[in-house]
């Protein structure tokens, strides 16, 4: 097995299908041995990027460099890249050991070396003793492990995974997330993982590249993206967010965001522009009994009514209606346990919020009306 993976650099990648722009100048660097996730909605360009790296399609322009070697124009079978698909793509007429051995036979390895490599790889993916079974005799999770073993057995420089857990149920998907992370740590191969599942991306990645309409909105470590989104799209797509949009103003050295008749104390720092969006995560908000005067002097505070309490086992989500809109609050982090229909105060510190540029459509509408 490889002791470490190789670096990958994408520079200025573009791809157009007829009049549709699939990729619009993608720049991304993946460090050797890193677990990089490409996250975004359907049609955002993440799978197109993966296919370009694999060599299944070629870019209209731009460069792909792996381990210092250019890949554009190199056939897929000469790129030394493993690929795992959502649909497993196993050979149904071959037993597990033959499926895993296939890429080794294609490379002309001896039978003895093939047998040892297959045995070792099945042990790594937790399928010892399953070599004599056919794919149809395995569960979906076991089949995906076979696909993973086949993609890794020839010691690739890079492993690409295209929504490999999308067809599995939630519990099995979470189990395999842990297993894939373990395998990544054990082998040290560079992983590039495509998903539209935000929780999956947060649970597995070293870093995440958030895709939107053929571009990368933001790249960074998991905690940085969640705590400090740079755009409204990232804030909304990666986890739950409460968003207030309005115009920024300053008075006595304090910055405010004005939303209609309401004025909120905004966090200091940053320059999102005259129109901004204040993003607050549900777990950063507090629910307070209106009879208790425990709101901080600098906290933002709203009166509202609980419209719904959503029980999620380990946590509760509370939906608070303030009349013009609703807020989502993590009830588990609050000191009270309100019921639907009860009146509450909703409070948060400016330091727990994040300012980002406003929705471009809203900003454009404001410019037209001025």
Helices and strands as residue ranges (DSSP letters): E 8-17, E 20-30, E 35-39, H 46-54, E 61-66, E 69-70, G 76-78, E 81-84, H 96-106, H 111-124, G 135-137, H 140-152, E 158-162, H 170-187, E 190-195, H 198-204, E 207-212, E 215-221, H 222-227, H 232-237, E 242-251, E 254-259, E 262-265, E 275-280, G 282-284, E 286-288, E 300-311, E 316-321, E 326-330, G 331-333, E 343-348, G 350-352, E 353-357, H 360-369
